Amino acid sequence: GAAYAADGRSVNNVLGFPGIFRGVLNARANDVTHPMLVAAAEAIASCTKPGDLVPHPLDRTVHERVAAVVEQAAAAEKIAVK
C-alpha cells in the first residue's frame, strides 16, 4: 500500500495557496508571477522533514514561511505596492 497518496490539487490547496495568497495580499501585488510560485515551492520543500514527502498540512509555520518568501519575491520584482 501507499505510504502517502495525494494529487497536486490537494497539495496546492492545503500547503501552497494559503501562504501564496497571504504573501500576495501582504505585498499588495496585482499579479502572481512564476518567481513567486517558485519561491513558494522552495519554502514548502524547506519545511519538509527528512523522510517525509510534504510538510504536515496543519503546520502554521509552513504558511507563514510561504507568505514571507512570496512577499519578498514580489518586492524583488518590484510589483509590491508600498
PDB file with one MODEL, atoms N, CA, C and O in Angstrom:
MODEL        1
ATOM      1  N   GLY A   1       0.806  -1.172   0.000  1.00  0.00           N
ATOM      2  CA  GLY A   1       0.000   0.000   0.000  1.00  0.00           C
ATOM      3  C   GLY A   1       0.863   1.255   0.000  1.00  0.00           C
ATOM      4  O   GLY A   1       2.048   1.234   0.331  1.00  0.00           O
ATOM      5  N   ALA A   2       0.240   2.299  -0.370  1.00  0.00           N
ATOM      6  CA  ALA A   2       0.924   3.587  -0.452  1.00  0.00           C
ATOM      7  C   ALA A   2       1.113   4.180   0.941  1.00  0.00           C
ATOM      8  O   ALA A   2       0.224   4.107   1.789  1.00  0.00           O
ATOM      9  N   ALA A   3       2.270   4.758   1.155  1.00  0.00           N
ATOM     10  CA  ALA A   3       2.537   5.446   2.417  1.00  0.00           C
ATOM     11  C   ALA A   3       1.914   6.827   2.394  1.00  0.00           C
ATOM     12  O   ALA A   3       1.592   7.393   3.439  1.00  0.00           O
ATOM     13  N   TYR A   4       1.746   7.362   1.205  1.00  0.00           N
ATOM     14  CA  TYR A   4       1.170   8.702   1.048  1.00  0.00           C
ATOM     15  C   TYR A   4       0.512   8.770  -0.317  1.00  0.00           C
ATOM     16  O   TYR A   4       1.087   8.331  -1.314  1.00  0.00           O
ATOM     17  N   ALA A   5      -0.681   9.312  -0.363  1.00  0.00           N
ATOM     18  CA  ALA A   5      -1.368   9.468  -1.642  1.00  0.00           C
ATOM     19  C   ALA A   5      -2.040  10.832  -1.680  1.00  0.00           C
ATOM     20  O   ALA A   5      -2.844  11.162  -0.808  1.00  0.00           O
ATOM     21  N   ALA A   6      -1.713  11.607  -2.678  1.00  0.00           N
ATOM     22  CA  ALA A   6      -2.348  12.910  -2.859  1.00  0.00           C
ATOM     23  C   ALA A   6      -2.134  13.343  -4.302  1.00  0.00           C
ATOM     24  O   ALA A   6      -1.154  12.964  -4.943  1.00  0.00           O
ATOM     25  N   ASP A   7      -3.045  14.124  -4.784  1.00  0.00           N
ATOM     26  CA  ASP A   7      -2.838  14.699  -6.105  1.00  0.00           C
ATOM     27  C   ASP A   7      -2.320  16.119  -5.941  1.00  0.00           C
ATOM     28  O   ASP A   7      -2.328  16.665  -4.838  1.00  0.00           O
ATOM     29  N   GLY A   8      -1.883  16.701  -7.008  1.00  0.00           N
ATOM     30  CA  GLY A   8      -1.328  18.052  -6.951  1.00  0.00           C
ATOM     31  C   GLY A   8      -2.309  19.068  -6.422  1.00  0.00           C
ATOM     32  O   GLY A   8      -1.916  20.023  -5.751  1.00  0.00           O
ATOM     33  N   ARG A   9      -3.577  18.878  -6.712  1.00  0.00           N
ATOM     34  CA  ARG A   9      -4.599  19.832  -6.277  1.00  0.00           C
ATOM     35  C   ARG A   9      -4.672  19.898  -4.756  1.00  0.00           C
ATOM     36  O   ARG A   9      -4.729  20.988  -4.188  1.00  0.00           O
ATOM     37  N   SER A  10      -4.672  18.752  -4.093  1.00  0.00           N
ATOM     38  CA  SER A  10      -4.792  18.771  -2.632  1.00  0.00           C
ATOM     39  C   SER A  10      -3.552  19.370  -1.989  1.00  0.00           C
ATOM     40  O   SER A  10      -3.657  20.087  -0.994  1.00  0.00           O
ATOM     41  N   VAL A  11      -2.389  19.088  -2.539  1.00  0.00           N
ATOM     42  CA  VAL A  11      -1.159  19.672  -2.005  1.00  0.00           C
ATOM     43  C   VAL A  11      -1.177  21.186  -2.205  1.00  0.00           C
ATOM     44  O   VAL A  11      -0.851  21.938  -1.287  1.00  0.00           O
ATOM     45  N   ASN A  12      -1.555  21.630  -3.395  1.00  0.00           N
ATOM     46  CA  ASN A  12      -1.637  23.074  -3.664  1.00  0.00           C
ATOM     47  C   ASN A  12      -2.629  23.761  -2.745  1.00  0.00           C
ATOM     48  O   ASN A  12      -2.321  24.802  -2.165  1.00  0.00           O
ATOM     49  N   ASN A  13      -3.816  23.190  -2.605  1.00  0.00           N
ATOM     50  CA  ASN A  13      -4.865  23.820  -1.817  1.00  0.00           C
ATOM     51  C   ASN A  13      -4.518  23.893  -0.337  1.00  0.00           C
ATOM     52  O   ASN A  13      -4.865  24.869   0.328  1.00  0.00           O
ATOM     53  N   VAL A  14      -3.851  22.896   0.183  1.00  0.00           N
ATOM     54  CA  VAL A  14      -3.566  22.851   1.613  1.00  0.00           C
ATOM     55  C   VAL A  14      -2.240  23.527   1.955  1.00  0.00           C
ATOM     56  O   VAL A  14      -2.159  24.257   2.943  1.00  0.00           O
ATOM     57  N   LEU A  15      -1.224  23.300   1.171  1.00  0.00           N
ATOM     58  CA  LEU A  15       0.114  23.796   1.516  1.00  0.00           C
ATOM     59  C   LEU A  15       0.518  25.056   0.766  1.00  0.00           C
ATOM     60  O   LEU A  15       1.227  25.898   1.317  1.00  0.00           O
ATOM     61  N   GLY A  16       0.088  25.199  -0.461  1.00  0.00           N
ATOM     62  CA  GLY A  16       0.561  26.311  -1.272  1.00  0.00           C
ATOM     63  C   GLY A  16      -0.280  27.562  -1.194  1.00  0.00           C
ATOM     64  O   GLY A  16       0.205  28.624  -0.805  1.00  0.00           O
ATOM     65  N   PHE A  17      -1.532  27.438  -1.562  1.00  0.00           N
ATOM     66  CA  PHE A  17      -2.356  28.626  -1.760  1.00  0.00           C
ATOM     67  C   PHE A  17      -2.558  29.503  -0.531  1.00  0.00           C
ATOM     68  O   PHE A  17      -2.548  30.725  -0.677  1.00  0.00           O
ATOM     69  N   PRO A  18      -2.742  28.958   0.667  1.00  0.00           N
ATOM     70  CA  PRO A  18      -2.929  29.876   1.810  1.00  0.00           C
ATOM     71  C   PRO A  18      -1.761  30.854   1.982  1.00  0.00           C
ATOM     72  O   PRO A  18      -1.971  32.053   2.171  1.00  0.00           O
ATOM     73  N   GLY A  19      -0.551  30.341   1.918  1.00  0.00           N
ATOM     74  CA  GLY A  19       0.622  31.201   2.067  1.00  0.00           C
ATOM     75  C   GLY A  19       0.845  32.097   0.862  1.00  0.00           C
ATOM     76  O   GLY A  19       1.238  33.254   1.007  1.00  0.00           O
ATOM     77  N   ILE A  20       0.594  31.563  -0.328  1.00  0.00           N
ATOM     78  CA  ILE A  20       0.767  32.366  -1.544  1.00  0.00           C
ATOM     79  C   ILE A  20      -0.178  33.560  -1.514  1.00  0.00           C
ATOM     80  O   ILE A  20       0.237  34.694  -1.752  1.00  0.00           O
ATOM     81  N   PHE A  21      -1.434  33.305  -1.224  1.00  0.00           N
ATOM     82  CA  PHE A  21      -2.403  34.408  -1.200  1.00  0.00           C
ATOM     83  C   PHE A  21      -2.088  35.405  -0.102  1.00  0.00           C
ATOM     84  O   PHE A  21      -2.234  36.609  -0.314  1.00  0.00           O
ATOM     85  N   ARG A  22      -1.660  34.942   1.068  1.00  0.00           N
ATOM     86  CA  ARG A  22      -1.302  35.857   2.151  1.00  0.00           C
ATOM     87  C   ARG A  22      -0.116  36.712   1.724  1.00  0.00           C
ATOM     88  O   ARG A  22      -0.102  37.916   1.978  1.00  0.00           O
ATOM     89  N   GLY A  23       0.875  36.112   1.082  1.00  0.00           N
ATOM     90  CA  GLY A  23       2.034  36.866   0.615  1.00  0.00           C
ATOM     91  C   GLY A  23       1.666  37.903  -0.426  1.00  0.00           C
ATOM     92  O   GLY A  23       2.181  39.021  -0.401  1.00  0.00           O
ATOM     93  N   VAL A  24       0.774  37.541  -1.346  1.00  0.00           N
ATOM     94  CA  VAL A  24       0.316  38.480  -2.379  1.00  0.00           C
ATOM     95  C   VAL A  24      -0.445  39.639  -1.728  1.00  0.00           C
ATOM     96  O   VAL A  24      -0.246  40.801  -2.082  1.00  0.00           O
ATOM     97  N   LEU A  25      -1.312  39.307  -0.780  1.00  0.00           N
ATOM     98  CA  LEU A  25      -2.061  40.358  -0.091  1.00  0.00           C
ATOM     99  C   LEU A  25      -1.135  41.263   0.718  1.00  0.00           C
ATOM    100  O   LEU A  25      -1.295  42.484   0.706  1.00  0.00           O
ATOM    101  N   ASN A  26      -0.173  40.674   1.419  1.00  0.00           N
ATOM    102  CA  ASN A  26       0.766  41.477   2.202  1.00  0.00           C
ATOM    103  C   ASN A  26       1.579  42.420   1.316  1.00  0.00           C
ATOM    104  O   ASN A  26       1.860  43.559   1.690  1.00  0.00           O
ATOM    105  N   ALA A  27       1.949  41.922   0.136  1.00  0.00           N
ATOM    106  CA  ALA A  27       2.740  42.730  -0.799  1.00  0.00           C
ATOM    107  C   ALA A  27       1.864  43.724  -1.565  1.00  0.00           C
ATOM    108  O   ALA A  27       2.361  44.661  -2.190  1.00  0.00           O
ATOM    109  N   ARG A  28       0.560  43.501  -1.502  1.00  0.00           N
ATOM    110  CA  ARG A  28      -0.386  44.301  -2.287  1.00  0.00           C
ATOM    111  C   ARG A  28      -0.044  44.231  -3.775  1.00  0.00           C
ATOM    112  O   ARG A  28      -0.147  45.219  -4.502  1.00  0.00           O
ATOM    113  N   ALA A  29       0.360  43.052  -4.200  1.00  0.00           N
ATOM    114  CA  ALA A  29       0.732  42.831  -5.601  1.00  0.00           C
ATOM    115  C   ALA A  29      -0.523  42.570  -6.433  1.00  0.00           C
ATOM    116  O   ALA A  29      -1.514  42.034  -5.938  1.00  0.00           O
ATOM    117  N   ASN A  30      -0.460  42.957  -7.695  1.00  0.00           N
ATOM    118  CA  ASN A  30      -1.576  42.743  -8.610  1.00  0.00           C
ATOM    119  C   ASN A  30      -1.442  41.459  -9.408  1.00  0.00           C
ATOM    120  O   ASN A  30      -2.391  41.034 -10.067  1.00  0.00           O
ATOM    121  N   ASP A  31      -0.276  40.839  -9.354  1.00  0.00           N
ATOM    122  CA  ASP A  31      -0.015  39.632 -10.131  1.00  0.00           C
ATOM    123  C   ASP A  31       0.635  38.583  -9.251  1.00  0.00           C
ATOM    124  O   ASP A  31       1.259  38.892  -8.235  1.00  0.00           O
ATOM    125  N   VAL A  32       0.474  37.330  -9.666  1.00  0.00           N
ATOM    126  CA  VAL A  32       1.227  36.224  -9.092  1.00  0.00           C
ATOM    127  C   VAL A  32       2.149  35.755 -10.204  1.00  0.00           C
ATOM    128  O   VAL A  32       1.691  35.283 -11.244  1.00  0.00           O
ATOM    129  N   THR A  33       3.446  35.886  -9.983  1.00  0.00           N
ATOM    130  CA  THR A  33       4.421  35.582 -11.034  1.00  0.00           C
ATOM    131  C   THR A  33       5.074  34.224 -10.813  1.00  0.00           C
ATOM    132  O   THR A  33       4.984  33.633  -9.737  1.00  0.00           O
ATOM    133  N   HIS A  34       5.723  33.759 -11.848  1.00  0.00           N
ATOM    134  CA  HIS A  34       6.431  32.482 -11.754  1.00  0.00           C
ATOM    135  C   HIS A  34       7.489  32.497 -10.638  1.00  0.00           C
ATOM    136  O   HIS A  34       7.553  31.539  -9.868  1.00  0.00           O
ATOM    137  N   PRO A  35       8.315  33.539 -10.521  1.00  0.00           N
ATOM    138  CA  PRO A  35       9.279  33.554  -9.413  1.00  0.00           C
ATOM    139  C   PRO A  35       8.623  33.497  -8.030  1.00  0.00           C
ATOM    140  O   PRO A  35       9.200  32.937  -7.098  1.00  0.00           O
ATOM    141  N   MET A  36       7.442  34.062  -7.892  1.00  0.00           N
ATOM    142  CA  MET A  36       6.731  33.988  -6.611  1.00  0.00           C
ATOM    143  C   MET A  36       6.301  32.548  -6.322  1.00  0.00           C
ATOM    144  O   MET A  36       6.385  32.088  -5.184  1.00  0.00           O
ATOM    145  N   LEU A  37       5.846  31.847  -7.348  1.00  0.00           N
ATOM    146  CA  LEU A  37       5.428  30.459  -7.177  1.00  0.00           C
ATOM    147  C   LEU A  37       6.621  29.545  -6.902  1.00  0.00           C
ATOM    148  O   LEU A  37       6.526  28.612  -6.105  1.00  0.00           O
ATOM    149  N   VAL A  38       7.739  29.817  -7.565  1.00  0.00           N
ATOM    150  CA  VAL A  38       8.954  29.024  -7.312  1.00  0.00           C
ATOM    151  C   VAL A  38       9.427  29.233  -5.878  1.00  0.00           C
ATOM    152  O   VAL A  38       9.819  28.281  -5.203  1.00  0.00           O
ATOM    153  N   ALA A  39       9.390  30.475  -5.417  1.00  0.00           N
ATOM    154  CA  ALA A  39       9.774  30.763  -4.036  1.00  0.00           C
ATOM    155  C   ALA A  39       8.867  30.014  -3.062  1.00  0.00           C
ATOM    156  O   ALA A  39       9.341  29.484  -2.056  1.00  0.00           O
ATOM    157  N   ALA A  40       7.571  29.969  -3.353  1.00  0.00           N
ATOM    158  CA  ALA A  40       6.628  29.238  -2.503  1.00  0.00           C
ATOM    159  C   ALA A  40       6.948  27.749  -2.483  1.00  0.00           C
ATOM    160  O   ALA A  40       6.949  27.126  -1.421  1.00  0.00           O
ATOM    161  N   ALA A  41       7.216  27.184  -3.642  1.00  0.00           N
ATOM    162  CA  ALA A  41       7.538  25.751  -3.717  1.00  0.00           C
ATOM    163  C   ALA A  41       8.811  25.433  -2.946  1.00  0.00           C
ATOM    164  O   ALA A  41       8.875  24.426  -2.241  1.00  0.00           O
ATOM    165  N   GLU A  42       9.819  26.280  -3.072  1.00  0.00           N
ATOM    166  CA  GLU A  42      11.062  26.061  -2.343  1.00  0.00           C
ATOM    167  C   GLU A  42      10.854  26.192  -0.838  1.00  0.00           C
ATOM    168  O   GLU A  42      11.477  25.470  -0.060  1.00  0.00           O
ATOM    169  N   ALA A  43       9.982  27.109  -0.427  1.00  0.00           N
ATOM    170  CA  ALA A  43       9.689  27.264   1.002  1.00  0.00           C
ATOM    171  C   ALA A  43       8.984  26.017   1.536  1.00  0.00           C
ATOM    172  O   ALA A  43       9.295  25.548   2.631  1.00  0.00           O
ATOM    173  N   ILE A  44       8.052  25.489   0.778  1.00  0.00           N
ATOM    174  CA  ILE A  44       7.362  24.263   1.192  1.00  0.00           C
ATOM    175  C   ILE A  44       8.361  23.120   1.317  1.00  0.00           C
ATOM    176  O   ILE A  44       8.343  22.370   2.293  1.00  0.00           O
ATOM    177  N   ALA A  45       9.226  22.997   0.329  1.00  0.00           N
ATOM    178  CA  ALA A  45      10.238  21.931   0.371  1.00  0.00           C
ATOM    179  C   ALA A  45      11.171  22.092   1.563  1.00  0.00           C
ATOM    180  O   ALA A  45      11.583  21.101   2.167  1.00  0.00           O
ATOM    181  N   SER A  46      11.508  23.332   1.905  1.00  0.00           N
ATOM    182  CA  SER A  46      12.421  23.546   3.036  1.00  0.00           C
ATOM    183  C   SER A  46      11.768  23.218   4.378  1.00  0.00           C
ATOM    184  O   SER A  46      12.466  23.003   5.369  1.00  0.00           O
ATOM    185  N   CYS A  47      10.449  23.178   4.416  1.00  0.00           N
ATOM    186  CA  CYS A  47       9.729  22.840   5.646  1.00  0.00           C
ATOM    187  C   CYS A  47       9.492  21.336   5.800  1.00  0.00           C
ATOM    188  O   CYS A  47       8.985  20.881   6.825  1.00  0.00           O
ATOM    189  N   THR A  48       9.860  20.580   4.785  1.00  0.00           N
ATOM    190  CA  THR A  48       9.627  19.142   4.803  1.00  0.00           C
ATOM    191  C   THR A  48      10.720  18.444   5.600  1.00  0.00           C
ATOM    192  O   THR A  48      11.908  18.647   5.348  1.00  0.00           O
ATOM    193  N   LYS A  49      10.316  17.623   6.562  1.00  0.00           N
ATOM    194  CA  LYS A  49      11.274  16.894   7.392  1.00  0.00           C
ATOM    195  C   LYS A  49      11.897  15.753   6.590  1.00  0.00           C
ATOM    196  O   LYS A  49      11.254  15.205   5.695  1.00  0.00           O
ATOM    197  N   PRO A  50      13.132  15.395   6.899  1.00  0.00           N
ATOM    198  CA  PRO A  50      13.771  14.272   6.203  1.00  0.00           C
ATOM    199  C   PRO A  50      12.902  13.010   6.288  1.00  0.00           C
ATOM    200  O   PRO A  50      12.411  12.646   7.356  1.00  0.00           O
ATOM    201  N   GLY A  51      12.731  12.371   5.162  1.00  0.00           N
ATOM    202  CA  GLY A  51      11.924  11.161   5.101  1.00  0.00           C
ATOM    203  C   GLY A  51      10.457  11.414   4.778  1.00  0.00           C
ATOM    204  O   GLY A  51       9.734  10.473   4.452  1.00  0.00           O
ATOM    205  N   ASP A  52      10.001  12.662   4.860  1.00  0.00           N
ATOM    206  CA  ASP A  52       8.623  12.998   4.521  1.00  0.00           C
ATOM    207  C   ASP A  52       8.551  13.518   3.086  1.00  0.00           C
ATOM    208  O   ASP A  52       9.532  14.048   2.566  1.00  0.00           O
ATOM    209  N   LEU A  53       7.406  13.367   2.459  1.00  0.00           N
ATOM    210  CA  LEU A  53       7.217  13.886   1.105  1.00  0.00           C
ATOM    211  C   LEU A  53       6.759  15.334   1.119  1.00  0.00           C
ATOM    212  O   LEU A  53       7.141  16.120   0.253  1.00  0.00           O
ATOM    213  N   VAL A  54       5.942  15.684   2.102  1.00  0.00           N
ATOM    214  CA  VAL A  54       5.429  17.048   2.247  1.00  0.00           C
ATOM    215  C   VAL A  54       5.396  17.378   3.736  1.00  0.00           C
ATOM    216  O   VAL A  54       5.370  16.469   4.566  1.00  0.00           O
ATOM    217  N   PRO A  55       5.395  18.662   4.084  1.00  0.00           N
ATOM    218  CA  PRO A  55       5.256  19.023   5.491  1.00  0.00           C
ATOM    219  C   PRO A  55       3.844  18.722   6.000  1.00  0.00           C
ATOM    220  O   PRO A  55       2.923  18.505   5.212  1.00  0.00           O
ATOM    221  N   HIS A  56       3.691  18.711   7.304  1.00  0.00           N
ATOM    222  CA  HIS A  56       2.368  18.494   7.884  1.00  0.00           C
ATOM    223  C   HIS A  56       1.452  19.641   7.453  1.00  0.00           C
ATOM    224  O   HIS A  56       1.831  20.804   7.585  1.00  0.00           O
ATOM    225  N   PRO A  57       0.265  19.342   6.944  1.00  0.00           N
ATOM    226  CA  PRO A  57      -0.605  20.385   6.401  1.00  0.00           C
ATOM    227  C   PRO A  57      -1.125  21.388   7.433  1.00  0.00           C
ATOM    228  O   PRO A  57      -1.553  22.480   7.062  1.00  0.00           O
ATOM    229  N   LEU A  58      -1.094  21.039   8.706  1.00  0.00           N
ATOM    230  CA  LEU A  58      -1.585  21.966   9.731  1.00  0.00           C
ATOM    231  C   LEU A  58      -0.468  22.740  10.411  1.00  0.00           C
ATOM    232  O   LEU A  58      -0.712  23.446  11.390  1.00  0.00           O
ATOM    233  N   ASP A  59       0.749  22.619   9.909  1.00  0.00           N
ATOM    234  CA  ASP A  59       1.884  23.347  10.467  1.00  0.00           C
ATOM    235  C   ASP A  59       1.815  24.793   9.988  1.00  0.00           C
ATOM    236  O   ASP A  59       2.071  25.080   8.819  1.00  0.00           O
ATOM    237  N   ARG A  60       1.468  25.698  10.896  1.00  0.00           N
ATOM    238  CA  ARG A  60       1.294  27.112  10.530  1.00  0.00           C
ATOM    239  C   ARG A  60       2.591  27.745  10.040  1.00  0.00           C
ATOM    240  O   ARG A  60       2.553  28.703   9.267  1.00  0.00           O
ATOM    241  N   THR A  61       3.723  27.231  10.471  1.00  0.00           N
ATOM    242  CA  THR A  61       4.986  27.838  10.041  1.00  0.00           C
ATOM    243  C   THR A  61       5.194  27.669   8.544  1.00  0.00           C
ATOM    244  O   THR A  61       5.873  28.485   7.920  1.00  0.00           O
ATOM    245  N   VAL A  62       4.626  26.630   7.963  1.00  0.00           N
ATOM    246  CA  VAL A  62       4.731  26.448   6.508  1.00  0.00           C
ATOM    247  C   VAL A  62       4.050  27.620   5.809  1.00  0.00           C
ATOM    248  O   VAL A  62       4.635  28.243   4.923  1.00  0.00           O
ATOM    249  N   HIS A  63       2.821  27.918   6.204  1.00  0.00           N
ATOM    250  CA  HIS A  63       2.069  29.007   5.567  1.00  0.00           C
ATOM    251  C   HIS A  63       2.745  30.351   5.809  1.00  0.00           C
ATOM    252  O   HIS A  63       2.784  31.202   4.920  1.00  0.00           O
ATOM    253  N   GLU A  64       3.271  30.537   7.005  1.00  0.00           N
ATOM    254  CA  GLU A  64       3.956  31.796   7.323  1.00  0.00           C
ATOM    255  C   GLU A  64       5.223  31.959   6.487  1.00  0.00           C
ATOM    256  O   GLU A  64       5.506  33.047   5.984  1.00  0.00           O
ATOM    257  N   ARG A  65       5.983  30.877   6.342  1.00  0.00           N
ATOM    258  CA  ARG A  65       7.210  30.942   5.549  1.00  0.00           C
ATOM    259  C   ARG A  65       6.899  31.180   4.077  1.00  0.00           C
ATOM    260  O   ARG A  65       7.569  31.974   3.416  1.00  0.00           O
ATOM    261  N   VAL A  66       5.883  30.495   3.567  1.00  0.00           N
ATOM    262  CA  VAL A  66       5.479  30.690   2.163  1.00  0.00           C
ATOM    263  C   VAL A  66       5.047  32.136   1.944  1.00  0.00           C
ATOM    264  O   VAL A  66       5.452  32.758   0.962  1.00  0.00           O
ATOM    265  N   ALA A  67       4.237  32.672   2.837  1.00  0.00           N
ATOM    266  CA  ALA A  67       3.786  34.058   2.700  1.00  0.00           C
ATOM    267  C   ALA A  67       4.968  35.019   2.696  1.00  0.00           C
ATOM    268  O   ALA A  67       5.000  35.962   1.905  1.00  0.00           O
ATOM    269  N   ALA A  68       5.930  34.786   3.566  1.00  0.00           N
ATOM    270  CA  ALA A  68       7.088  35.678   3.654  1.00  0.00           C
ATOM    271  C   ALA A  68       7.910  35.663   2.373  1.00  0.00           C
ATOM    272  O   ALA A  68       8.315  36.720   1.889  1.00  0.00           O
ATOM    273  N   VAL A  69       8.163  34.485   1.818  1.00  0.00           N
ATOM    274  CA  VAL A  69       9.007  34.428   0.613  1.00  0.00           C
ATOM    275  C   VAL A  69       8.262  34.941  -0.616  1.00  0.00           C
ATOM    276  O   VAL A  69       8.875  35.512  -1.518  1.00  0.00           O
ATOM    277  N   VAL A  70       6.948  34.743  -0.658  1.00  0.00           N
ATOM    278  CA  VAL A  70       6.163  35.285  -1.774  1.00  0.00           C
ATOM    279  C   VAL A  70       6.183  36.813  -1.723  1.00  0.00           C
ATOM    280  O   VAL A  70       6.337  37.478  -2.748  1.00  0.00           O
ATOM    281  N   GLU A  71       6.027  37.352  -0.529  1.00  0.00           N
ATOM    282  CA  GLU A  71       6.085  38.808  -0.374  1.00  0.00           C
ATOM    283  C   GLU A  71       7.469  39.337  -0.771  1.00  0.00           C
ATOM    284  O   GLU A  71       7.572  40.372  -1.430  1.00  0.00           O
ATOM    285  N   GLN A  72       8.521  38.636  -0.374  1.00  0.00           N
ATOM    286  CA  GLN A  72       9.886  39.045  -0.735  1.00  0.00           C
ATOM    287  C   GLN A  72      10.098  38.964  -2.239  1.00  0.00           C
ATOM    288  O   GLN A  72      10.741  39.837  -2.823  1.00  0.00           O
ATOM    289  N   ALA A  73       9.565  37.927  -2.868  1.00  0.00           N
ATOM    290  CA  ALA A  73       9.711  37.783  -4.319  1.00  0.00           C
ATOM    291  C   ALA A  73       8.975  38.911  -5.047  1.00  0.00           C
ATOM    292  O   ALA A  73       9.468  39.434  -6.046  1.00  0.00           O
ATOM    293  N   ALA A  74       7.807  39.277  -4.548  1.00  0.00           N
ATOM    294  CA  ALA A  74       7.062  40.392  -5.154  1.00  0.00           C
ATOM    295  C   ALA A  74       7.852  41.687  -5.027  1.00  0.00           C
ATOM    296  O   ALA A  74       7.900  42.484  -5.964  1.00  0.00           O
ATOM    297  N   ALA A  75       8.468  41.895  -3.877  1.00  0.00           N
ATOM    298  CA  ALA A  75       9.275  43.104  -3.677  1.00  0.00           C
ATOM    299  C   ALA A  75      10.486  43.095  -4.608  1.00  0.00           C
ATOM    300  O   ALA A  75      10.846  44.126  -5.176  1.00  0.00           O
ATOM    301  N   ALA A  76      11.112  41.930  -4.760  1.00  0.00           N
ATOM    302  CA  ALA A  76      12.286  41.827  -5.627  1.00  0.00           C
ATOM    303  C   ALA A  76      11.930  42.110  -7.085  1.00  0.00           C
ATOM    304  O   ALA A  76      12.741  42.651  -7.837  1.00  0.00           O
ATOM    305  N   GLU A  77      10.726  41.745  -7.470  1.00  0.00           N
ATOM    306  CA  GLU A  77      10.278  42.006  -8.850  1.00  0.00           C
ATOM    307  C   GLU A  77       9.682  43.395  -9.007  1.00  0.00           C
ATOM    308  O   GLU A  77       9.289  43.796 -10.102  1.00  0.00           O
ATOM    309  N   LYS A  78       9.622  44.110  -7.919  1.00  0.00           N
ATOM    310  CA  LYS A  78       9.092  45.474  -7.909  1.00  0.00           C
ATOM    311  C   LYS A  78       7.618  45.534  -8.318  1.00  0.00           C
ATOM    312  O   LYS A  78       7.178  46.478  -8.974  1.00  0.00           O
ATOM    313  N   ILE A  79       6.866  44.502  -7.914  1.00  0.00           N
ATOM    314  CA  ILE A  79       5.425  44.537  -8.143  1.00  0.00           C
ATOM    315  C   ILE A  79       4.675  44.687  -6.824  1.00  0.00           C
ATOM    316  O   ILE A  79       3.444  44.725  -6.813  1.00  0.00           O
ATOM    317  N   ALA A  80       5.402  44.773  -5.715  1.00  0.00           N
ATOM    318  CA  ALA A  80       4.781  45.024  -4.423  1.00  0.00           C
ATOM    319  C   ALA A  80       4.453  46.509  -4.323  1.00  0.00           C
ATOM    320  O   ALA A  80       5.235  47.358  -4.751  1.00  0.00           O
ATOM    321  N   VAL A  81       3.313  46.808  -3.764  1.00  0.00           N
ATOM    322  CA  VAL A  81       2.890  48.194  -3.580  1.00  0.00           C
ATOM    323  C   VAL A  81       3.207  48.593  -2.153  1.00  0.00           C
ATOM    324  O   VAL A  81       2.813  47.905  -1.212  1.00  0.00           O
ATOM    325  N   LYS A  82       3.904  49.679  -1.988  1.00  0.00           N
ATOM    326  CA  LYS A  82       4.277  50.139  -0.636  1.00  0.00           C
ATOM    327  C   LYS A  82       3.202  51.000  -0.063  1.00  0.00           C
ATOM    328  O   LYS A  82       3.331  51.481   1.063  1.00  0.00           O
TER     329      LYS A  82
ENDMDL
END
